[in-house]
């Protein structure tokens, strides 16, 4: 099969629209994972077992099951419970929930890395638990873990292709539809591959810049 530039330019706008869907799903899911992961990490550190144990079970359960199975459960199972979400919303929730369990462990490692004296100093100043985390612990815990959190953004971009299994019109799904309509798969799939390479490079560059901003001593 010979590469057809005219066909590649023809399908490029269609794939561009699908790329926007992929970016939206990834970015929203990633924000979900960042917030959800922090909540889970704090719950697991809680002295209250009613908070710590369910959080620990959720993290271990989700990390032990494939993302695709979780997407199918949300897409086909939730309607049985009376909860109906669009394919896009289901995909975002699935990505966010899945990766929040991984980011929670990253947050937990960062929090555990804060020196014990910092905790003791906050207690000596009579800080509440909320103020201790907000003003003392998290500002020290988050900068060192930015590279690891950023790696999950790259992983989420690649795993967003699984959303095609629940009828989300993201990049790979649209490329497959174009290929099945014309029996030309080389051009759309190649464009998809180039898109993911570009997004990975852009994301990695942004993560490196953020790491240098938050850790100026390390980059010096």
N, C-alpha and C positions, 0 to 999 in steps of 0.2 A: 504494500500500500504506500503510495507517494503522498507526502505532505501537501495539503491543499491550502495555500495562504488565503485564497478568497473565502473558503469555508471557515477558516479560523477567524478571520475578521468578521464574518457574518455572525458567528455564535458568540463572539467576545462580549457584546453588550448584554446578551442573555445571561452569560456566566457572571458578568459583572454584577447584575442584579442579585444573582444567587449568592455571590460573595458577600454582599451586604448583609444578607440573612445569616450567613455563617459568622460574620464578625459580630453582629448583634447578639446572636445566641451565645457566642463565646464570652463576650465582654460582660453581658448581664449575668451569665452563669458564673463567671469568675468573681464578680462582685458578691454574688450570693455565697460563693465558697469562702471568700475572705471573711465576710461577716459571720456566716454560719460556723466556720472553723474556729473563730475566736470564741464564739459563744460556747461551743462544745468543749474547747480547751478549758475555759473558766469553769464550766459545769463539772468537768472531771476533777478539777482541783478543789471543788467545794467540799467542806467537811460534812455537808448534808448528804447522806447516802441516797435520799430520794432524788437528788439531782445528779450525783456522781455516777451511780450505777446505771441508770437508763442511758446516760451519755456514753458511758464506756461500752455498753451493749450495742448501741447504735453504730458507734465507730467501728467496732470489730465486725459487726454483721455486714455493714455496707462494704467495708474493705475486703471482706471474704467472698463477695459475690460479684459477678461480672457486671459491668456498666450496661451492657446490652440487655441482660436479664432484668435489671432494674428499670430500664426504659420501657420494656414490654409490660412489666408489672404496672407501672404508672399509667401507661397508655391504655391498656386493656382492663386492668384491675380497678382503677379508681372509678370508672363509670359504674361498675357493679356496686360501689359504695355510695353512689349518688353524686360523685364529684366529677365534673366534666370540664376538662381543659382543652384548649386548642393544641394541635401537634407542636407548635412552636413553644407555647407555655410549658407543655409537658417536657419537652426537650431541655428547656432552661432549668426547670426544677430538677430534672434528672441529673444534668451535668453539675448543677450547683450542689445538690445533696451529696453526690458521689465524691466530688473533690473537696467538699467541706470536711469530710472525715480525714482526708490526707493533710489538709492545711491545719487541722486541729492538732495533729501530732507535731507539725512544724512549729506552731505557736507554743506548744507545750515544751518543746526542747529549748526554744528561746527564753521562755519564762524561767525554766529550770536553770538556765545559764546566768541569770542575774545573781550577783553576789549576795550571800546571806546577810551581810552587813547592811545592804540597802533595805531589805525587809525590816531588819531590826531598827534601823534609823527611822523608817516611816512609822513604825509602831511607837517609838519613843516620842515622836512628834504628835502622837495621838491622831494619826490619819485614819479615816474610815477605810474599809476594804476597797470601796470604789475609788476613793482619792488615791490610795496607795497604788492601785493598778494604773490609773490614768496619769498620775503625775510622776511616779517613780519607776514602776516596773516595766510597763509597756514601752515607754520611750527608749529604754535600754534593751528590751528584748527583741523589738521588731527590726531595727536596722541590720543586725547580723544575719537575719533569716530571709532578707529580701531576695537574694539569689535563688534560694530553694523555692520560695513562693513564686518567683518568676518562672522557674522551670515548669511549674504546674500550669501556668498560662500557656506555655508552648505545647504541653501535653494536651491541654484541653482543646486547643485549636485543631490538633490532629484527630482527637477523639470525637470532635463535632461531626465527623463524617458518619458516625453511627446513628445520627438523628435521621438519616435517610430511611432507616428501618421503620420509623414511625411516621413516615409520610411528610416530614419537614422538607420543604423545597430548598434545601441548602445546596452547596456547590456540587458535591458529588452526585446527589440525586438528580439535579438538572443535567449534569454531564451524561449520566446514564440514559436519561430520557432522550437527549439529543442524539446520542449514539444509537439507540434503538430505533429512532425515527429514520435516520439516514444510513445506518450501518457503517458510520464512520466514527470510530471511537478514539483514534489517535489524537486528533486535534483537540477535542474537548477535555480528554483526560490529561493530555500534556499541559494544557492551560491550567487545569486544576493543580497539577503538580507544581508548576511555576508559582502559582498563587500561594501555596503553602510554604514554599521556600522563601518567597518574599516576605510573607507575614512572620515567619520564624526569625528571619534576619532583622526585620524592623522591631519585633518584640524583644529580641535579645539585646539589640542596641539600646532600646528604652530601659530595659532592666539594668544594664550596665551603667547607664547614666544615672539612674535613680540610686543605685548602690554607691556610686561615687559621691552623690550629693549627701546621702545619709551616713556614709562612712568616709569622711574626707581624710582621716589619718591613714586608713588602709590604702587609699589610692595615691597618697603622696609618695 
